[in-house]
Amino acid sequence: MSRNRGIMSEELKTEIAKELGVYNTVSKEGWGSVSSRDCGNIVKKAIEMAERNLASK
């Protein structure tokens, strides 16, 4: 069975990882090496961005 593709684009995840300072880990070791806390922070930031985008429309 194939895995579902994520909702967030790679570009968005990379942008947020750079903003939060975890991109070095991603670039050197891959997404699997990012801590659960940092992944949660990435998701939280993406949700905040989406909410701001919806509020401005």
A tleap script that builds the chain and sets N, CA, C and O, in Angstrom:
source leaprc.protein.ff14SB
mol = sequence {
  NMET SER ARG ASN ARG GLY ILE MET SER GLU
  GLU LEU LYS THR GLU ILE ALA LYS GLU LEU
  GLY VAL TYR ASN THR VAL SER LYS GLU GLY
  TRP GLY SER VAL SER SER ARG ASP CYS GLY
  ASN ILE VAL LYS LYS ALA ILE GLU MET ALA
  GLU ARG ASN LEU ALA SER CLYS
}
set mol.1.N position { 0.850 -1.170 0.000 }
set mol.1.CA position { 0.000 0.000 0.000 }
set mol.1.C position { 0.897 1.235 0.000 }
set mol.1.O position { 1.880 1.283 0.740 }
set mol.2.N position { 0.579 2.206 -0.799 }
set mol.2.CA position { 1.402 3.409 -0.885 }
set mol.2.C position { 1.043 4.386 0.235 }
set mol.2.O position { -0.072 4.396 0.757 }
set mol.3.N position { 2.018 5.188 0.571 }
set mol.3.CA position { 1.790 6.206 1.602 }
set mol.3.C position { 1.078 7.390 0.977 }
set mol.3.O position { 1.294 7.721 -0.189 }
set mol.4.N position { 0.233 8.019 1.766 }
set mol.4.CA position { -0.413 9.248 1.300 }
set mol.4.C position { 0.619 10.355 1.242 }
set mol.4.O position { 1.495 10.456 2.101 }
set mol.5.N position { 0.506 11.168 0.236 }
set mol.5.CA position { 1.399 12.325 0.142 }
set mol.5.C position { 0.933 13.355 1.160 }
set mol.5.O position { -0.261 13.500 1.421 }
set mol.6.N position { 1.884 14.053 1.718 }
set mol.6.CA position { 1.572 15.075 2.710 }
set mol.6.C position { 0.841 16.251 2.098 }
set mol.6.O position { 0.902 16.480 0.890 }
set mol.7.N position { 0.166 16.973 2.926 }
set mol.7.CA position { -0.577 18.144 2.475 }
set mol.7.C position { 0.367 19.320 2.262 }
set mol.7.O position { 0.167 20.127 1.355 }
set mol.8.N position { 1.393 19.413 3.099 }
set mol.8.CA position { 2.342 20.514 2.978 }
set mol.8.C position { 3.353 20.211 1.872 }
set mol.8.O position { 3.856 19.092 1.766 }
set mol.9.N position { 3.636 21.209 1.061 }
set mol.9.CA position { 4.628 21.023 0.008 }
set mol.9.C position { 6.024 21.002 0.626 }
set mol.9.O position { 6.240 21.510 1.727 }
set mol.10.N position { 6.948 20.414 -0.093 }
set mol.10.CA position { 8.335 20.391 0.362 }
set mol.10.C position { 8.881 21.807 0.492 }
set mol.10.O position { 9.664 22.101 1.396 }
set mol.11.N position { 8.463 22.676 -0.414 }
set mol.11.CA position { 8.942 24.059 -0.380 }
set mol.11.C position { 8.483 24.763 0.899 }
set mol.11.O position { 9.255 25.490 1.525 }
set mol.12.N position { 7.231 24.543 1.280 }
set mol.12.CA position { 6.706 25.161 2.500 }
set mol.12.C position { 7.415 24.608 3.734 }
set mol.12.O position { 7.796 25.364 4.627 }
set mol.13.N position { 7.590 23.291 3.780 }
set mol.13.CA position { 8.283 22.687 4.920 }
set mol.13.C position { 9.709 23.219 5.031 }
set mol.13.O position { 10.184 23.516 6.127 }
set mol.14.N position { 10.384 23.335 3.898 }
set mol.14.CA position { 11.755 23.834 3.895 }
set mol.14.C position { 11.805 25.285 4.349 }
set mol.14.O position { 12.674 25.662 5.136 }
set mol.15.N position { 10.881 26.095 3.859 }
set mol.15.CA position { 10.826 27.509 4.256 }
set mol.15.C position { 10.640 27.643 5.763 }
set mol.15.O position { 11.327 28.435 6.410 }
set mol.16.N position { 9.718 26.874 6.318 }
set mol.16.CA position { 9.449 26.952 7.754 }
set mol.16.C position { 10.633 26.403 8.553 }
set mol.16.O position { 10.984 26.954 9.596 }
set mol.17.N position { 11.248 25.324 8.071 }
set mol.17.CA position { 12.415 24.762 8.762 }
set mol.17.C position { 13.546 25.777 8.814 }
set mol.17.O position { 14.235 25.888 9.827 }
set mol.18.N position { 13.741 26.517 7.730 }
set mol.18.CA position { 14.768 27.559 7.729 }
set mol.18.C position { 14.418 28.644 8.739 }
set mol.18.O position { 15.281 29.119 9.477 }
set mol.19.N position { 13.154 29.028 8.766 }
set mol.19.CA position { 12.695 30.077 9.678 }
set mol.19.C position { 12.874 29.667 11.141 }
set mol.19.O position { 13.209 30.496 11.988 }
set mol.20.N position { 12.648 28.393 11.428 }
set mol.20.CA position { 12.738 27.908 12.805 }
set mol.20.C position { 14.140 27.423 13.182 }
set mol.20.O position { 14.379 27.045 14.329 }
set mol.21.N position { 15.061 27.434 12.224 }
set mol.21.CA position { 16.445 27.065 12.511 }
set mol.21.C position { 16.732 25.579 12.543 }
set mol.21.O position { 17.726 25.168 13.141 }
set mol.22.N position { 15.907 24.766 11.928 }
set mol.22.CA position { 16.162 23.319 11.902 }
set mol.22.C position { 16.561 22.825 10.510 }
set mol.22.O position { 16.694 21.621 10.291 }
set mol.23.N position { 16.751 23.747 9.580 }
set mol.23.CA position { 17.064 23.328 8.216 }
set mol.23.C position { 18.416 22.635 8.115 }
set mol.23.O position { 18.588 21.757 7.270 }
set mol.24.N position { 19.381 23.005 8.954 }
set mol.24.CA position { 20.689 22.333 8.918 }
set mol.24.C position { 20.531 20.839 9.182 }
set mol.24.O position { 21.162 20.019 8.515 }
set mol.25.N position { 19.697 20.487 10.144 }
set mol.25.CA position { 19.440 19.076 10.446 }
set mol.25.C position { 18.795 18.393 9.254 }
set mol.25.O position { 19.172 17.277 8.894 }
set mol.26.N position { 17.822 19.058 8.639 }
set mol.26.CA position { 17.122 18.485 7.481 }
set mol.26.C position { 18.088 18.278 6.330 }
set mol.26.O position { 18.078 17.221 5.698 }
set mol.27.N position { 18.918 19.265 6.049 }
set mol.27.CA position { 19.815 19.168 4.902 }
set mol.27.C position { 20.910 18.130 5.111 }
set mol.27.O position { 21.332 17.477 4.156 }
set mol.28.N position { 21.377 17.969 6.352 }
set mol.28.CA position { 22.456 17.013 6.624 }
set mol.28.C position { 21.962 15.589 6.845 }
set mol.28.O position { 22.596 14.630 6.403 }
set mol.29.N position { 20.819 15.452 7.536 }
set mol.29.CA position { 20.389 14.130 7.983 }
set mol.29.C position { 19.006 13.714 7.484 }
set mol.29.O position { 18.620 12.556 7.645 }
set mol.30.N position { 18.263 14.628 6.889 }
set mol.30.CA position { 16.924 14.302 6.390 }
set mol.30.C position { 15.841 14.607 7.412 }
set mol.30.O position { 16.117 14.893 8.577 }
set mol.31.N position { 14.598 14.538 6.943 }
set mol.31.CA position { 13.453 14.870 7.800 }
set mol.31.C position { 13.302 13.902 8.963 }
set mol.31.O position { 12.757 14.273 10.003 }
set mol.32.N position { 13.771 12.680 8.810 }
set mol.32.CA position { 13.644 11.684 9.871 }
set mol.32.C position { 14.443 12.020 11.117 }
set mol.32.O position { 14.178 11.474 12.188 }
set mol.33.N position { 15.413 12.906 10.992 }
set mol.33.CA position { 16.249 13.284 12.127 }
set mol.33.C position { 15.731 14.496 12.885 }
set mol.33.O position { 16.299 14.881 13.907 }
set mol.34.N position { 14.663 15.095 12.394 }
set mol.34.CA position { 14.090 16.261 13.062 }
set mol.34.C position { 13.287 15.777 14.264 }
set mol.34.O position { 12.503 14.834 14.153 }
set mol.35.N position { 13.481 16.417 15.402 }
set mol.35.CA position { 12.799 15.974 16.624 }
set mol.35.C position { 11.284 16.162 16.517 }
set mol.35.O position { 10.793 16.959 15.718 }
set mol.36.N position { 10.576 15.422 17.325 }
set mol.36.CA position { 9.114 15.530 17.352 }
set mol.36.C position { 8.679 16.930 17.730 }
set mol.36.O position { 7.710 17.454 17.180 }
set mol.37.N position { 9.386 17.534 18.660 }
set mol.37.CA position { 9.059 18.898 19.083 }
set mol.37.C position { 9.204 19.858 17.905 }
set mol.37.O position { 8.330 20.693 17.672 }
set mol.38.N position { 10.311 19.741 17.157 }
set mol.38.CA position { 10.516 20.621 16.012 }
set mol.38.C position { 9.482 20.373 14.915 }
set mol.38.O position { 9.021 21.314 14.270 }
set mol.39.N position { 9.122 19.114 14.704 }
set mol.39.CA position { 8.063 18.812 13.725 }
set mol.39.C position { 6.749 19.445 14.151 }
set mol.39.O position { 6.019 19.993 13.325 }
set mol.40.N position { 6.451 19.369 15.435 }
set mol.40.CA position { 5.241 19.999 15.949 }
set mol.40.C position { 5.264 21.504 15.752 }
set mol.40.O position { 4.244 22.112 15.427 }
set mol.41.N position { 6.435 22.104 15.953 }
set mol.41.CA position { 6.567 23.544 15.734 }
set mol.41.C position { 6.389 23.909 14.265 }
set mol.41.O position { 5.830 24.960 13.949 }
set mol.42.N position { 6.858 23.052 13.370 }
set mol.42.CA position { 6.677 23.286 11.935 }
set mol.42.C position { 5.196 23.241 11.584 }
set mol.42.O position { 4.703 24.098 10.850 }
set mol.43.N position { 4.493 22.254 12.102 }
set mol.43.CA position { 3.051 22.137 11.843 }
set mol.43.C position { 2.306 23.335 12.430 }
set mol.43.O position { 1.422 23.898 11.784 }
set mol.44.N position { 2.663 23.719 13.647 }
set mol.44.CA position { 2.023 24.867 14.297 }
set mol.44.C position { 2.202 26.125 13.453 }
set mol.44.O position { 1.254 26.884 13.252 }
set mol.45.N position { 3.420 26.341 12.961 }
set mol.45.CA position { 3.698 27.513 12.136 }
set mol.45.C position { 2.902 27.463 10.837 }
set mol.45.O position { 2.389 28.490 10.392 }
set mol.46.N position { 2.789 26.291 10.222 }
set mol.46.CA position { 2.026 26.149 8.979 }
set mol.46.C position { 0.547 26.453 9.213 }
set mol.46.O position { -0.101 27.077 8.373 }
set mol.47.N position { 0.018 26.016 10.345 }
set mol.47.CA position { -1.379 26.293 10.683 }
set mol.47.C position { -1.589 27.786 10.887 }
set mol.47.O position { -2.579 28.345 10.414 }
set mol.48.N position { -0.662 28.435 11.589 }
set mol.48.CA position { -0.760 29.880 11.794 }
set mol.48.C position { -0.749 30.618 10.451 }
set mol.48.O position { -1.512 31.562 10.251 }
set mol.49.N position { 0.116 30.184 9.541 }
set mol.49.CA position { 0.192 30.816 8.219 }
set mol.49.C position { -1.115 30.625 7.458 }
set mol.49.O position { -1.601 31.555 6.814 }
set mol.50.N position { -1.685 29.424 7.528 }
set mol.50.CA position { -2.932 29.142 6.826 }
set mol.50.C position { -4.081 29.964 7.407 }
set mol.50.O position { -4.914 30.483 6.664 }
set mol.51.N position { -4.125 30.082 8.727 }
set mol.51.CA position { -5.185 30.870 9.369 }
set mol.51.C position { -5.077 32.340 8.985 }
set mol.51.O position { -6.091 32.987 8.722 }
set mol.52.N position { -3.852 32.874 8.951 }
set mol.52.CA position { -3.676 34.259 8.523 }
set mol.52.C position { -4.099 34.456 7.066 }
set mol.52.O position { -4.690 35.476 6.710 }
set mol.53.N position { -3.786 33.467 6.237 }
set mol.53.CA position { -4.162 33.533 4.829 }
set mol.53.C position { -5.681 33.535 4.666 }
set mol.53.O position { -6.218 34.282 3.848 }
set mol.54.N position { -6.367 32.708 5.433 }
set mol.54.CA position { -7.835 32.655 5.359 }
set mol.54.C position { -8.455 33.937 5.909 }
set mol.54.O position { -9.449 34.422 5.370 }
set mol.55.N position { -7.887 34.480 6.959 }
set mol.55.CA position { -8.433 35.679 7.581 }
set mol.55.C position { -8.300 36.893 6.662 }
set mol.55.O position { -9.113 37.815 6.727 }
set mol.56.N position { -7.286 36.891 5.818 }
set mol.56.CA position { -7.062 38.046 4.934 }
set mol.56.C position { -7.948 38.004 3.682 }
set mol.56.O position { -7.990 38.970 2.920 }
set mol.57.N position { -8.639 36.914 3.477 }
set mol.57.CA position { -9.507 36.804 2.280 }
set mol.57.C position { -10.894 37.252 2.575 }
set mol.57.O position { -11.751 37.228 1.692 }
savepdb mol mol.pdb
quit
